Structure formats: structure tokens, C-alpha cells
């Protein structure tokens, strides 16, 4: 069977000129996805919040394939799930952004 991995050449990423502390802080969470209602419940140090998402099944599928802890950025309302990927040792990050309209 032929190899079906990523054949793109590796690129070098230049070091950032600003410190990484300028990025919004993220925390490790275990989200709960309700496929029937289309909601995602996230519990973090700042409390519990519930958000609606148009495609909750995509989030559930990503969580099944997760290879690293799931990260939550409250400032941007972004859930980052690192999933397994062929040819990518670190996995691939999938980001799910929730509407700024507030919790569900």
C-alpha cells in the first residue's frame, strides 16, 4: 500500500519578535457536547458556561480524535482541539469559535 502521509516540505517558522505573553491565556478543559440541543458546556476556573454551535457533531468527532488536552480561550470564545493526523507527530489543531452573542 502506498504511503499517504503529508509530503509537503518542512518549513522553518521564524522566532516571534514579541513575547508570547501577549497572546490571550488559555486553560485546559473537558467540554461536554449535547448533540440533541446543539450546545457545548465548558467548565473552567471562571465558572461554567454553555454555548450553542451550528455543528456540534464536528466538535464531538474532534474530541474523539483528540491527542492533547483541549484548550479554551475565554477572551476569544475559542475551543482548540488537537486531533491525530497522518504524518503530523504533534497533531493538527482544530479551532471552534462560539458566537460572541453570549452563552446559550
MOQUI-V770103 format. One record per pair of residues at least 12 apart in sequence whose C-alpha atoms are under 10 Angstrom apart, sorted by the first residue. I is the first residue (numbers start at 1). J is the second residue. Records with the same first field share a line. If there is no record, write none. Layout:
I=J ; J
This chain:
3=86 ; 87
4=86 ; 87
5=85 ; 86 ; 87 ; 88
6=85 ; 86 ; 87 ; 88
7=87
23=73
24=73 ; 74 ; 75 ; 76
25=71 ; 72 ; 73 ; 74 ; 75 ; 76
26=44 ; 70 ; 71 ; 72 ; 73 ; 74 ; 75 ; 76 ; 78 ; 79 ; 80
27=44 ; 45 ; 69 ; 70 ; 71 ; 72 ; 73 ; 74 ; 79
28=43 ; 44 ; 45 ; 68 ; 69 ; 70 ; 71 ; 72 ; 73 ; 79 ; 80
29=42 ; 43 ; 44 ; 45 ; 69 ; 70 ; 71 ; 72 ; 73 ; 79 ; 80
30=42 ; 43 ; 44 ; 63 ; 69 ; 70 ; 71 ; 72
31=43 ; 44 ; 50 ; 59 ; 60 ; 63 ; 70 ; 71 ; 72 ; 79
32=50 ; 59 ; 60 ; 63
33=50 ; 51 ; 52 ; 53 ; 56 ; 57 ; 59 ; 60 ; 63
34=52 ; 56 ; 57 ; 60
35=53 ; 55 ; 56 ; 57 ; 58 ; 59 ; 60
36=56 ; 57
37=52 ; 53 ; 56 ; 104
38=51 ; 52 ; 53 ; 54 ; 55 ; 56 ; 57 ; 104
39=51 ; 52 ; 53 ; 54 ; 55 ; 56 ; 103 ; 104
40=52 ; 53 ; 56 ; 59 ; 60 ; 98 ; 103 ; 104
41=103 ; 104
42=72 ; 74 ; 79
43=72
44=72 ; 74
46=74
48=103
49=74 ; 102 ; 103 ; 104
50=102 ; 103 ; 104
51=77 ; 98 ; 99 ; 100 ; 101 ; 102 ; 103 ; 104
52=98 ; 99 ; 101 ; 102 ; 103 ; 104
53=96 ; 97 ; 98 ; 99 ; 104
54=98 ; 99
55=96
56=96
58=94 ; 96
59=79 ; 80 ; 81 ; 94 ; 95 ; 96
61=83
62=80 ; 81 ; 82 ; 83 ; 84 ; 93 ; 94 ; 95
63=80 ; 81 ; 82 ; 83 ; 94
64=81 ; 83 ; 84
65=81 ; 82 ; 83 ; 84 ; 85 ; 91
66=81 ; 82 ; 83 ; 84 ; 85 ; 91 ; 92 ; 93 ; 94
67=81 ; 82 ; 83 ; 84 ; 85 ; 89 ; 90 ; 91 ; 92 ; 93
68=80 ; 81 ; 82 ; 83 ; 84 ; 90 ; 91 ; 93
69=81 ; 82 ; 83
70=82 ; 83 ; 93 ; 94
71=95
72=95 ; 96
73=97
75=100
76=97 ; 98 ; 99 ; 100
77=96 ; 97 ; 98 ; 99 ; 100 ; 102 ; 103
78=95 ; 96 ; 97 ; 98 ; 99
79=93 ; 94 ; 95 ; 96 ; 97 ; 98
80=92 ; 93 ; 94 ; 95 ; 96 ; 97
81=93 ; 94 ; 95 ; 96
82=94 ; 95
